[in-house]
Amino acid sequence: MLLCLIQMGNLTRRKPGRPVDPPDGGWGWMVALTGFVVCACSYGVMRSLGVFFVTWQDYFSVTAAQTGLIQSIITGVLNLAGPIAGALSNRFGCRVVVMAGGVISSTGFVLSLWASSLSHLYLTVGFLTGFGYSLSLITTMATIGRYFTTHRLRANSFASIGNSIVSFAFPPLFQYLMDEYTWRGALLLIGGIVLQVAGFGALVRPIVLKGDVTPKCDRTGDVIIKQSSTNGEKLLENSSTAESTPHTTRETVMRKLSSVIDVKLLTEPRFIVFGTAVFLFGFGRFVPNIYLVPRARAFGVEEYPSAFLLSILAIGDIIGRASVVLLPEWSRFTRVDQYAVNIFLMGVVTLFAPLAKTYATMAVYSGFYGLLMGGCVPLLYSAIAEIGGANRISSSLGIAMFIRGIGNLAGPPISGWLRDITGSFDATLLEAGGCMVLAGLLLSLLRLPMFQNTETEEDVVEPEMGTLCRRKPGRPVDPPDGGWGWMVALAGFVVSACSYGVMRSLGVFFVTWQDYFSVTAAETGLIQSIITGVLNLAAPIAGALSNRFGCRVVVMAGGVISSAGFLLSLWAKSLFHLYVTVGFLTGFGYSLSLITTMATIGRYFTTHRLRANSIAAIGASFVSFAFPPLFQYLMDEYTWRGALVIIGGIVLQVAGFGALERPILLKGDVTADKSSENVQESSPQSSRFPDKINVNVTTEKYSLTKVILGKISSVIDITLLTEPRFLVFCVAVFLFGFGRFVPNIYIVPRARAFGVEEYPSAFLLSILAIGDIIGRASVGLLPEWPKFRRVDQYAMNTFLMGFITLFAPLAKTYVTMAVYSGFYGLLMGGCVPLLYSAIAEIGGANRMSSALGIIMFLRGIGNLAGPPFSGWLRDITGSFDATLLEGGSCLVLAGLLPFVLHLRVFQPTKPENKVEEHEIDGTRLSLLATEREESSTASTQGHETSVVIKETAF
């Protein structure tokens, strides 16, 4: 397994590909979606933290100023760390930095759970969270700027509107969480919300632009070739000369610094003017927000109407961010000019704000200021991309945000000082308005010839947005057997942990639910059966949806659905409610995410398929140790309802990691989307026709049954059910599911029947779980021989499981029971990765989704039928030995059946290719004939001949 992790390498950083122009759409819209989430989880959360301030003030016995310093630290660190975010993005890639920022900011909230003083919150909620916000927000907005040109403003608007929308929802939500779970529990939940940034950060795919500086060096080390970002000329420099040239310390430092952030921006007049304007804007930007309510109170306005002025401002902010996308871009009125006019108007209305002395005029001012402030944010990001260029946006955005952060820190204290010495709020408004007017005028100087930029971004053709979550079919390839597949395996690890890992740990809730709803243990245990049953029985649906919509979208949807199942349980008033939410809804979501993920892993791998399946499957075993005590702690602290909400947040990580599951087009895939009129292109033999031949395919009438089967086959390959090899394997898997869980269910009751104490009996399941982990981890070391493939290894594993279970009745002491538990767990752990690998061999990698869906459905039927039947045997015999013998027999038979596939009758045969010769205009054409005939007529220069085109299906 360690070898697998080493082979994964630096996969989160995309290898530099061929430089391209900004696509101005395409995957950029998924990056904009990530920007929406990042803005919501950063600025949206920051704006809503005020609900905690009074509680913190009372809890820690501090002043309001000391408590408010937390907000200042977050805002300051977010902006001042901008250059660091830009440098890290240039050094390690945008995806890594955004995901790391999500983890760091979430950690800040989680570590606040143990806060014993306000200084602790300064470090965690303040510094740590602010730094994480800076990494994720600055990097995401910079990446959006690299993806777009014409639609850059629209993308920035879509991203930045996220914080405005959640600013309405988060304050009451945070207040509710604080009332229900105390402020510590609320911060823990907020940390879970913010952690979504780490998952969505996987969508921030790096892009190499034509203007990027890409230093290259040949392997001989003699010549260094540098790609100029200005004119594309290649500058050749002798490496030995470069190394021998003496550098001063200052030059060395500047060279090192320039390798991670473009400090040359600070020498460009355009950027210096722009940076000054941004500083002035930051200096005056927040003054109206701070003093709007106190000024209204000073004029005798009541408390709630005064506070509503901020709500009016927020409404205007949303409208401004949404409507700014309607602004067209003219060659003589660029985004920089629009940003300048926007700032100038903000300053003008603020200069007239002292005239607003009635509530109505204050409300009008709040609305207009909010409208302009909302439009200002998307325009700022777009203007930075124009000033610094899309290829340097990480550096320019980082520096600009740093400068704005200094203004944000300096502006409010200066305005407060003016308020103190003048005794009036009007002076603060005039000061802020003057700064913003000056900022707008400064930007207008960039219209002068001396500040004109000779470099312009190239016009690009606007592509259609397309289906963004489903990768466009590219050139079919063989399974890479590694590469990005290891990231898919990582996603499988998380999916397995959040599905089977959570399912195995739900038992800690059963006694509580039994007492709360006054139901029997059997009724409570039905929840577990529903989840398991739905997970397996919905597998064909998962396979069909994956074939129809693509693996990424189905996995992400499954994560959302399963998380929603836990969240909706918050309002459960009966056990039936939990049947629907935790049982059916969560089970269906698990099926979508788990089945699709394991199928995708099978498509990415061949030789290392077992190793990848082992990494994915071991996730459930690892968390099976951590989740039960964690869930018990959550239930003790926040009640079972609150615990389910937190579990829903954990499971929601599947939606983020599902973004890693990049679809792959294999050579064996059937591309049914080609039209009949292009039959020459869809047939491998069609290239043999001369260009002058037109092939017209006759349409055949189908019966209703054929039409229905055709529709079903378009989403799931039901022809698998006609293949003898697949049918035999299905029977084996059904028998495996029928007997698989019998030892798990009855091992503890049987030990108790032999007089073993309660805790030692329960520890037998822990021994089984330890064996399960070892089995899943070690099975990846199994080699594959041509004569003993994964199907055979799976069969042998299943046979051994049954064999030792047949001898389990002989285990009548605790030691022998523990030995059996360990060996059975070891084999059961190895069985799961082997099963997924065997399915890929039986059905083929290109039909993995369909094969896995059908087989998991059949295994689900076995899982549902096996335990009741074994329970019936226990009742009529009065002994647990009968159940073990029944389970062992099923497993032995399931292990023997796959060996039948070695018989010649079950061996896949290659179809014979019949050659048909046809003469057209004196030219003899040889065509390959297969099973299904399609009559077509080929006409050329008045001659007609009948051509038979047949397709070979493997």
N, C-alpha and C positions, 0 to 999 in steps of 0.2 A: 504493500500500500504506500509506503514511503517513496518507493520508486515511482509510483504513479504521480504523487504530488510533485516530485522533482520534475517529471516530464511535463507537467502542466506549464511550468515556466512562467514567464511574465505575460499571461494570456489576457489580462484585463487591459493591457495597453496594446492597441491595434498596431500591427506592423505597418510602417509607412508604405503606402501603395503609390499608384501613379497619381501625380498631382492633377487636380481638377479645378475647374471654376466652381464658385459657390453654387450648389444646385438650386438654390432659391425655392426649396420645397422638399418633396420626397421625405426622406428620413428626418429632415429638419423639423418637421411638424411633431415628430415624437420627442425630439429634444425640447421643443417648445412646450409640450405636455409636461415633461420633466420640470421645466422652468415654472410652470403653473404650480406643481406640487411643492417645489423648493420655496417659491415665494410664499405659498400658504403656510408652510411649516417654519418659515423664518420670520418674515415681517408680520405674517398673520398671527403667529404665536406671541411675538414681541408686543404687538399692539394690545393683546388681551391679557398680559401678565398683571395689569393693574388691579385685577380682582383679588390678587394675593397680597397687595401691599398693606392694607389695613390689618389683615391677619398676621402678617410677618411683623408689623409694627407692634402689635399687642403681644405676640408670642415672645419676641426677643427684647421687648421693652426698649425700643429705639425710636429716634425721631423720624418724621416723614422724609426729611432730607436724606438721612442715612439709608432709608429703605429705597427711596427713588434713585439712589446711586446705582442700583442694580441695572435699571433700564439704561442709564448712561453708559455703564461699562459694556453692556451688550452692543449698543449702537456704536460706541467708539471702537471697540475691538473689531466689529464687523467691517467697518470702513478702513481702519488703520492697518488691518492685516491684508488689505487688498493686494498690495505688491507681493506679499508672501504667497497668496493664492495664485496670482498670475505666474510667479516664478515656479511654483510647484507644478502648475498645469503644464508649463512649457517643458519641465524636466521629466515628469512622470506620466503625463497624459491626462486629459480632462476626465475620463471615466473614473480613474483611480482616485483623483482628488475629490470629485463630487461624492463618491461613495464613502471615502474616509471622512469627509465633512459631515455626512449624515450620521455616521457612527460616533464621531466626537461630540457633536451637538446633543445627540440622544444620551450619551454617557454623562454629559453635564447635568441633565435633569435626573437621571437615575442615581447618580452619586449624591444628589441633594436629599435623598431619602434619609441619610445619616447626619444631616446638618444639625449642629448643636449651637451655632452662632451665626450671625449675619455675615461674618467674614467668610464662613464656609460657602454661603450662597454667592458671595462676590466671586469666589474662585470657580465654582461649578456652574451655576446659572448665568453668571456674568461672563467671566473670562473664557471658560471652556466652551460653553454654548456659543458665545459670540464668535470665537475662533472657528468653530465648526460651521457656523452660518456663513462666515466669510469664504471658507473654502468651497462650499457647495454653491452659494448664490453667485459669487463673482465668476466662478468657472463656468457655471451653466449659462449665464447671460453672455459671457464671452463666446461660448461655443455656438449659441444661437446666432450671434453676429457673424460667425464664420460660415454658417450654412445659408445665410440669406443675403440678398441684395435688394431687389425690388420689393419683396414682401417682408423685409426686416422689421419695419415698424409694426406690421400686423402681428408678426411672431412675438415681438417684445411686448406688445399690448396684451396678447393672449396670456403670456407668461406672467406679467406683472399684475394682472387682474386677480390672480389667485389670492393674494393677501387681502384684497379689498372684499372679496366675497366671504372669506372665512372670518373676517373681522366682525361680521354680524353673528355668526354661529358660535365662534369660540368663547366669547365672554360668558354667555349663559351656560354653555357646556362646562367650562372650567369652574364656574360657581357651583354647578350641580355636582361635579366630581369632588370638589372640596367639601361640600356638605355631606356627601355620602361616604367618602373615604379619607377625610382629613386632607390638609394641604400636602402632606408627604405622599400619600397615595395618589393624589391628583397629579403631582409632578412625575411620579412613576408612569402613569398613564400617558401623560404628555410626552414623556421620553419615548414611549412606544409609537405614538403618532409621528414624532419627528424622525424616528428610525426608518419610516417609509422612504425618506430621501435616499438612504443607502441602496434600497432596491431599485427605485426609479433611476438612480444614477447610472445603472447598467445600460440605460437607453441612450446615454450621452456618448454616442459613437464618435471617436476622433475622425477628423477629415484632414487630408493633406491638400493644401491649396497651391496653385501654381506660383504664388508670390512668396511662399514660405522659404526661409533660408535653410537649405539642407546641405550642411558641410559633408563632404564625402571623402573618403581616403581609400586608395587602392591597397590591396593586401601586401604589396611590396614595400610600402612605406616610403617610396621615393617621391611621390607627387601627391599633394593635397589639392583636391578640386573643390572649390567653393562655388555655390550657386548664389548669384547676386539676387537680392530681392527687388532690385530696382529695374534693371534692364535685362535680366536673364543671362547675362554674359558669364561665362565660366572663367574664373580667375585661377590660374595655375601657380602654385607656389612650391618650391623645392623644400621638402620636409627637413632636410639636413640644414638648409640655410635658416629655416624658420626656427629650428631648435637652437641653432648657434647664436641667433641674434639676441643680444642682451636686452632685457626688459627691466624697467624700474619696478619697484614695488607697486606704485600707483597704477602702472599699465597692467601689471599682472592682476591686481584686484579688479580693475575695470573689465579686463577680458573675462575673468571668472564670473563677474556679475552679469555681463552682457550675454553669457551663455545660458542664463536662466530667465533674464528679464531685459527687455530692450531699453536700456537707459538712454540711448541716443534720442529717444522721444523728448527728453528734457532739453535738448539742444535745438529743437525745431520751433521756430517762431509761432507757427500755427498752434502747436500743442501747448506752448507756454501761455498764449492768450486764452486758449480754451480752458486750461487748468486754473488760471486766475478767475475766469468767469464762474467756473464750477465752485471754487472756494467761496466767492461772494454769494452764490446761490445757497450753498450749505450754511453760510453764516446767518442768512435771514430766513431760511425756509421754515424752520419750526417755531419761530416767534409767534405768528398768529395762532398756531395750534395750542401753544402754552398759555397765552394770555387772553384767548377769546372768552373762555368761561369766567375767569376772575373779573374781566372788564364788564361783562354783562351783570355779574353780581354787584359790582360797584355802582351800576346804574339802577339798582333796585329790582332786577329780574329775579324771579324765584329760582330755587335750586334746580328743579327738574327741567323747566324750560331752558335754563342756561346750559345744562348738560346736553340738551337736545340739539344745541347748536353744533356740537361735535358730530352728532348723528347726521345732521344736514350736510356737514362737510364731508362725511364718509360717503353719503349717497352721491354727492357731486363727484367724489373721487372715483367711484365705480363707473359712473357715466362717462367721465373723462377718459379713463383707461380703455373703456369699450369703444367709444366713439372716435378716438384719435386715429383708429385704423382707416377711417374714411378719408383722411387727408391724402390727397394725391401727391406725387413727387414730381416736381418740374426741374428741368435742368438748371434753371436760374433761381430756383427757390428750394434748396435741398433741405434735408432733415436738420442740418445745423442751423439754417435760417429759421425753420419752423420752431426749433427749440429756443432760439433767441427771442422770437416774437412771443412765445408762450411765457418765458421768464419775465420779459418786459411787461406783459399784461398783468402777471401776478404782482409785480411791483407797483404798477399803476393803481390797481384796485386796492392794494394795501395802503398806498399813500392817501387814498380817499377814505380809508376805513375809519379815521377819527370822526368823520362826519356822521357815522352810523351811531345814533344815540337812542334809537328806539329798537324794540325787539324785532320788528319787521325788517328794518334796514340791516340789523345785525344778521338776521337769517339770510337776507339776500346776499350780503357779503360772504357769509359762510358757504353758500351754495356756489357762487362764482369762483371763490378761491379754491374750493375743493375740486371743481370742474377742471380748472387750470392745473392744479397740482397733480391730479390724476393723469392728465395728458402729458405732463412733464416727464414722468418716469420712463415710459416707452421711448419718447423722443430722445432722452438722454442717452440710452443705450444705443440707439440708432445713430445719433450724432457722433458718439465715440468711435463707432465702426468707420464712419466717414473720415474722421480726423486722423485716426491712427492707421486705418486700413484693416481689412478683414484678417489679413495674415498676422497682424500684430495686436489683435484685439485683447488677448489675455494680458499683455503688458500694459497697454493703454488703459484698459478698464481698471486694472489693479491700481495704477498710479492715480487715475482720476478719482477713484473711490477713496483712496488714502487722503487726497487733498480735500475732498468733500467732507471726509470724517473730521479733519482738523477744523473745518468751518462749523460742522455740527457741534463740536465740543466747545468752540470759542464763542459762538453766537449767543446761546441762552444766557451765560453768565454776564456778558456785556449788556444784553438787553435788560437783565435784572438789575444791574448797576444803574442803568439809565432810569429805570423805574424808581429806584431808591432815591436818587438825587433829585429827580424832577417831581416825584409824587404823582405821576400820571402815567397811564398806559399808552397815551397817544405818542409819547416819545419813542417807545419801543416799536410801535407800528410804523412810524416814520423812518426809524433807523432800518427796519427790515425791508420796507418798501424801497428805500433808497439803494440798499445793497442789491436787490433783485433787478431794479431798473438799470443800475450800472452794469450788472452782469449781462443783461440783454444787450445793452449798447456795445459792450466790449466784443461780444460775439459778432456784431455787425461789422466790426473792423476787418474780419476775415474776408470780407468782400473786396477789400483793397487788393490791387495787383501784387503788392509786395508779399501778401500772405496767401496768394493763390497756390494751390498744390498742382504741380505739373503731372502728377500721377492720378489717373482716374480708374475706377473699377470698371472692368470690361462688362459690356452688356451681355446678359445671358438669357437664353430662351427659357421661359417659365414652363416647368414641367407640371403635369397634373399630379395632384396629391396621391392618387392611387390608393391601393390597399396597403396601408402602412405597417400593419401588424403582421402581414403575411409577406414574406420575402418574395420578390419577383423571381419567377423561374429563370435561372441562368443556364449556363452550360452544364449539362449533366456530368457528374463526376462519380468516381468510385468512392466508397466510404473512406474518409481520410484516416481512420484508425488512430485518432489523436487530435492534435491541434485544438480547435475550439470545442471539440467533443468533450474535453476535460472540464470545460466550463459548464457544459450541459450536465455532466456527471456531478459537478458541484451543486447545480440546481436540483438534481435528483436527490442528493444528500439532504438538502433543506426540505424538499417536498416529502421525502420519506419520514423525516423527523417530525414534520408538522402534521402528518396524516397518521401513519401507524404508531409513531411515538406518542402522539396525543391520545389516540384511541386506547392504547395499552394503559394509559395513566388515568383514564376517566373513572376507574373503579373507586378512587378516593371520594367521589361524589355520591356513590350509590346509597350508602347508609344514610347520609344527610337527606337525599331525595326521598328515600323510603320513609323517614320520619316526618319530613315536611309535608309530603302529599298523602301520608297515611296509606301506603300501598304495600303490596307484597314484594319480596325480593325478586320473584320471577317477573313481575311487571316492570320493576326497575331495570333488571338485566336485559329486558327486551330492547332497551336503547342501544346497547352494544351490538345486539344481533341486527338491528335495523341498519346501523352504520356499516357493519361488515357486509351485510347482504346487498345494500344499495351500491356500495363501492364496487363490488364484483359484478352485480347484475347490470349495472349501468355501463359496464366496460364497452359493449358494442356501440353504445351511443357516443362514448368518448372517442372511440376509434373513428366513427363516422364523422363526427364534428371536426376531428383533427384532419381528416382527409379533405373535408369541405372548406374549412376556414384557416387551416394552418395550425401548427403545434403551439406557437407562441401565444396566440389569442386564446386558445382553449385552456392552456395552463393558467394564464393570468385570470381568466374568467372563473376557473375552478377555485383559485385562491380567494377571490372576492366572495363567491357563493358560500364556500365552507366557513369563511370568517363571518359572513352575515348570519349563518346558522347559529353561531355562538352569541353574536350580538343580540339577535332577536329573542334569545332565551332570557334576556334581562326582564322581560315582561311576562314570563311564564306563570300562569295561575293553576295549571294542572299538568299532570304527567303527559297527557296527550299533546300538549303544546311542545314539550321536549321531544316527543316522538317525531313531530314534524320538523322542528328546527335543528336540534342536536343530532337527531337520527337521520331523517330523510335528506334535509337540505345540506347538512354538513357531509353526509355520505356521498351525495351526488357531486358536490364540489371536489371531494377527495378523489372520486373516480375520474373526473375530468383532468385534474392535475397529475395524479400519480400514473394512470395508465398512459397518458400522452407523453409524460416525461420518460418513462421507461421505454416506450416505443421509439422515441427520438434518440435515446442513447443507443438502441439497437441499430439505428440507421447510420450513426456516426462511426461505429466500430466494427471490426472484424476480428483480428487477432487479439486485441486488447479488450474485447467486448466483456468478457467475464470480469476482468479487473475493474472496468468502469461500472458494471452492475454491482460489484462488491462495494465500491466506494459509495454508490447511491444508496444501496440497501442498508448499509451499516448505520446510516443516520438514525433510523428508528431504534436500533439497539442502544446506541450511545445515550440518547435522551431518555430512554426508558428508566435509567437510573436517576436522572436529574429531575424529571418532570413530576413524579409522584410526590416527593417532599415539597417541591415548589408549589404544586397545586394545593397541597394541604395547607401550606403557609398562606397562600393567597386566600383560601377559603376562611381560614381563621381570622385574617386581618380585614377582609373586605366582604365577607359572606359569600355564599356560593354564586350569587348573581354577579357580584363584582369580579369574582374569579373568572367566570365565563367570559366577561367582557375583556379582561386582560388576555385570556387564551385566544379570543377572537383577534386581538391585536397581534399576538404571536403568529397565528395561522395566516394572517394577512401578508406576512413576509413572502408567502408563496407567490403572490401577485407580482411582487417586485423581482424576485429571482426568476420568475417565468420569462421575464424579458431577455434572459440569457439564452433562451432556447431558440437559437437561430435556425430557421428551416433550411433543409438541404435537399437538393434535387439529385437523385441518383440515376445512374444510367439505366437501371432496370425499371424506373418509374414509367407508368402508362400515362401519357399526356393526351387526355381525351378532349382537350379544349381545341384541337385543330379541326377546322371545318372540312367537310367532305370535298369541297372544291379544291383544296390543297392536298389531295391524296398523294400527289407525287412527293411532297415534303414529308408526309407522315410515314411513308413506307420506305424502308431502307433500300429496297430495290428500285425505287422510282428514279434514282439518279441515272439509271441506265437508259431511260427514254431520251430520244432526241428532243430538243426544245420545241420542235414544230408539232409534237404530238399532244393533243388535248384529250384528257381522260375524263369522261362523264360517267359518274357512278349512278346506277339505277337504284332507286329507293325501294326497299322491300317492306311490305305491310306486316305488322306484328300484331299478335293477339294481345289482349289486355294483360294476361299473365306475363308475357314477355316484356311489356311496357313497364309493369310494376317491378319486375326483376331487374330491368335495366336501370330504373331509377334507384333501386336499392344498391345495385352494383356501382353506381356512380359515386357513392359515399362510403361503401364498405364492400370488400371483395368477398362475396358469398361463394365464389367458385372454390374457395378453400374447402368448403364442406363437401365437395365432390372428389377431393383428392384422398386416396386411401391412407397415405402417410399421415396426413393431418387428422383424419378421423381416428386412427389408432392412438395418436398422441392425445387427442381430446379425451378419449375414454380413460387413458392413463391419468390425465390431470384431474378428471372427475373423481376417480377413485382416490387419488392423493388428497383432494379436498374433503372427501368423505371421511377419511381416517386421520387427517392431519392433526386436528385439535383435540382428539380424544385424550391423549396423555396430559396435555395442558389442563384440561378440565378436571380430570379425576385423580391426578397425582397427589394433590393435597388431601382430598377426602379419603383416599385409600390409606395414606399415611396416618391420618387421624383414626381410621378404623383399626389400625395395628397398634394403637396406643401411643403414638408419637405426640408430643406436646404441640400446642397451637403454633408458637413462633418457629420452632424447628421445622414443622411441616410447611409453613409458609416460605421458609428459606429455601425449600426445594425449588420453588419457582425462580428464586434469585440465582440459584446454581444453573438452572436451565437458561436463564437470561445471559449469564456470563458465558456459558457455552455457545449461545447464539451469537454473541459479539465475536468470539474467537473464530467461529465458523465463517461468519460473513467476511471477516478480515483476511483469514488465511486461504479461503477458497480462490482468491485472486492469484495465488501462487501456482495453481494447477496448470501444467502445460497442456497443450492440445496436440494430440497425435492424429494423423490421418485415419487411423483405424479405430481410434477411441476418442470420438469428438465430444462436444459439450452435451449432446443428447444422450450419449452413452454414460457420461459422467453424472448427468442428472438422474438417469435411470439407476445407476449403481448407488448413488446417494439415497434415493428413495427406497431402494431395496434394503439397504442397511438400516434405515429408519424402521422399516417394518420388521426386519429380522430381530433387532434388539427389543422391539416392543413385544414380539411374540414370547420372548424370554423374560419380559418384565414381571409376570406373575410370580417368578421365582424370587424376586426381590422382596424379602419380608423383614429385613432389618433396615435401620435408618441409613447405614453406610451403603448398602447395596442400592437402596432407593436413590441416594445422592449420586452414586456412580451412574446409574441409569439416566438420571436427570441431566447430568453433565454431558454424557455421550449423545443423548437425544437432542439436547440443545445445540451441540456442536454440529450435528448433521442437519438439523432444521435450519440453522443459520446459513450453512453452505448451500442449502437447497434453493433458497430464494434467488440469488444471483445466477445460479445454474439454470433455473427455470427460464428466466428472461433470455439468457443466451441460447438456450435450446429452442425457444420459440422463434428466434431470428434465423436459426439454421433450418427449421422445419418450414416456415412460411416464406423466408427470404426477407432481406433487409428492406426491400422496396415495398413489401406488404406487411410490415411490422405492425402498423396501427390496427389493421383489420385482424391479423392473426392474434395479437395480444388481446384485443377486445373480445373476440369470440372465446378464447381460452379462459380468460378471467371470468367471463359469464358462466361458463361450465363449472369452473372451480367454485364460483359463488354458490351454484346450486348444490354442489357437494358439501360446501361449508354449512349450508342451511339444513341439509338433510342428515348429515352425519351425527351431530350431537343429540338430536331427539331420538334417533334410532339407537345410539349407544345408551342413552338414558332408559329407553324401553328395555334393552337387554339387562341393564342393571336392576330394573324393577322386577323382571320375571325370574331372574336367576338369583337375586340377592347377593351378588358378588361383583366386585370391580374387575375381576380377572376376565370375565366374559367380554367386557368392553375393550380391554387391552388386546385380547386375542382378535376381536373383530377389527379394531383399528390397525393392528399389525398385519392382518391378512390383506386388508385393502391396500396398505402401503407396499407389501411384498408384490402383490399382483400389479400394482401401478408401476413398480420398478421393473418387472419382467416384461411387460407389454412393449416398451420402447425397443427392447432388444429384437423384437420381431421385425423391426424395420430394416434389419440387416438382410432379411430374405430378399431374393432377387425380385420377387413379385412387388415388393414395396420400394425398390430402387428407382429413382427418377431416371427416365430414359430420354435420350436426346432424339427429337423427331428427325425422321429422314427427310432430307430436302429433295423433292422431285423437281427435275428441271424440265420446263416446258419451253419449246422453241416456237417462235412465231416470226413470220416474215412480213416486213412492212417496207414497201418501196425497194424491195430487193435486199433489205437489211435484215439479218437474222437476229432476233432478240431472245435471249435465254432468261427466263424468269423463274424464281424459286416458288414452288407451290407448297402450301401448308394446309391445315385442316379446314379453315373457314374460307369459303369462296365469296368473292365480291365480283359480280359481273360488271364489266365496264366496256365501253366501246371507244376505241381509239381510231380516229379518222385523220388521214393525212393526204392532202392533194387528191381528193376524190375517191381514195381507197378506204375501205372500212375493214377492220379485223377485230375479232373478239380476243380480249386479253384477260387472263385469269390472274388476279393478284391475291396471294394468300399470305397471312401473317402468322408467324410462329409465336406462341405464347408459352413461356416457361413457368 
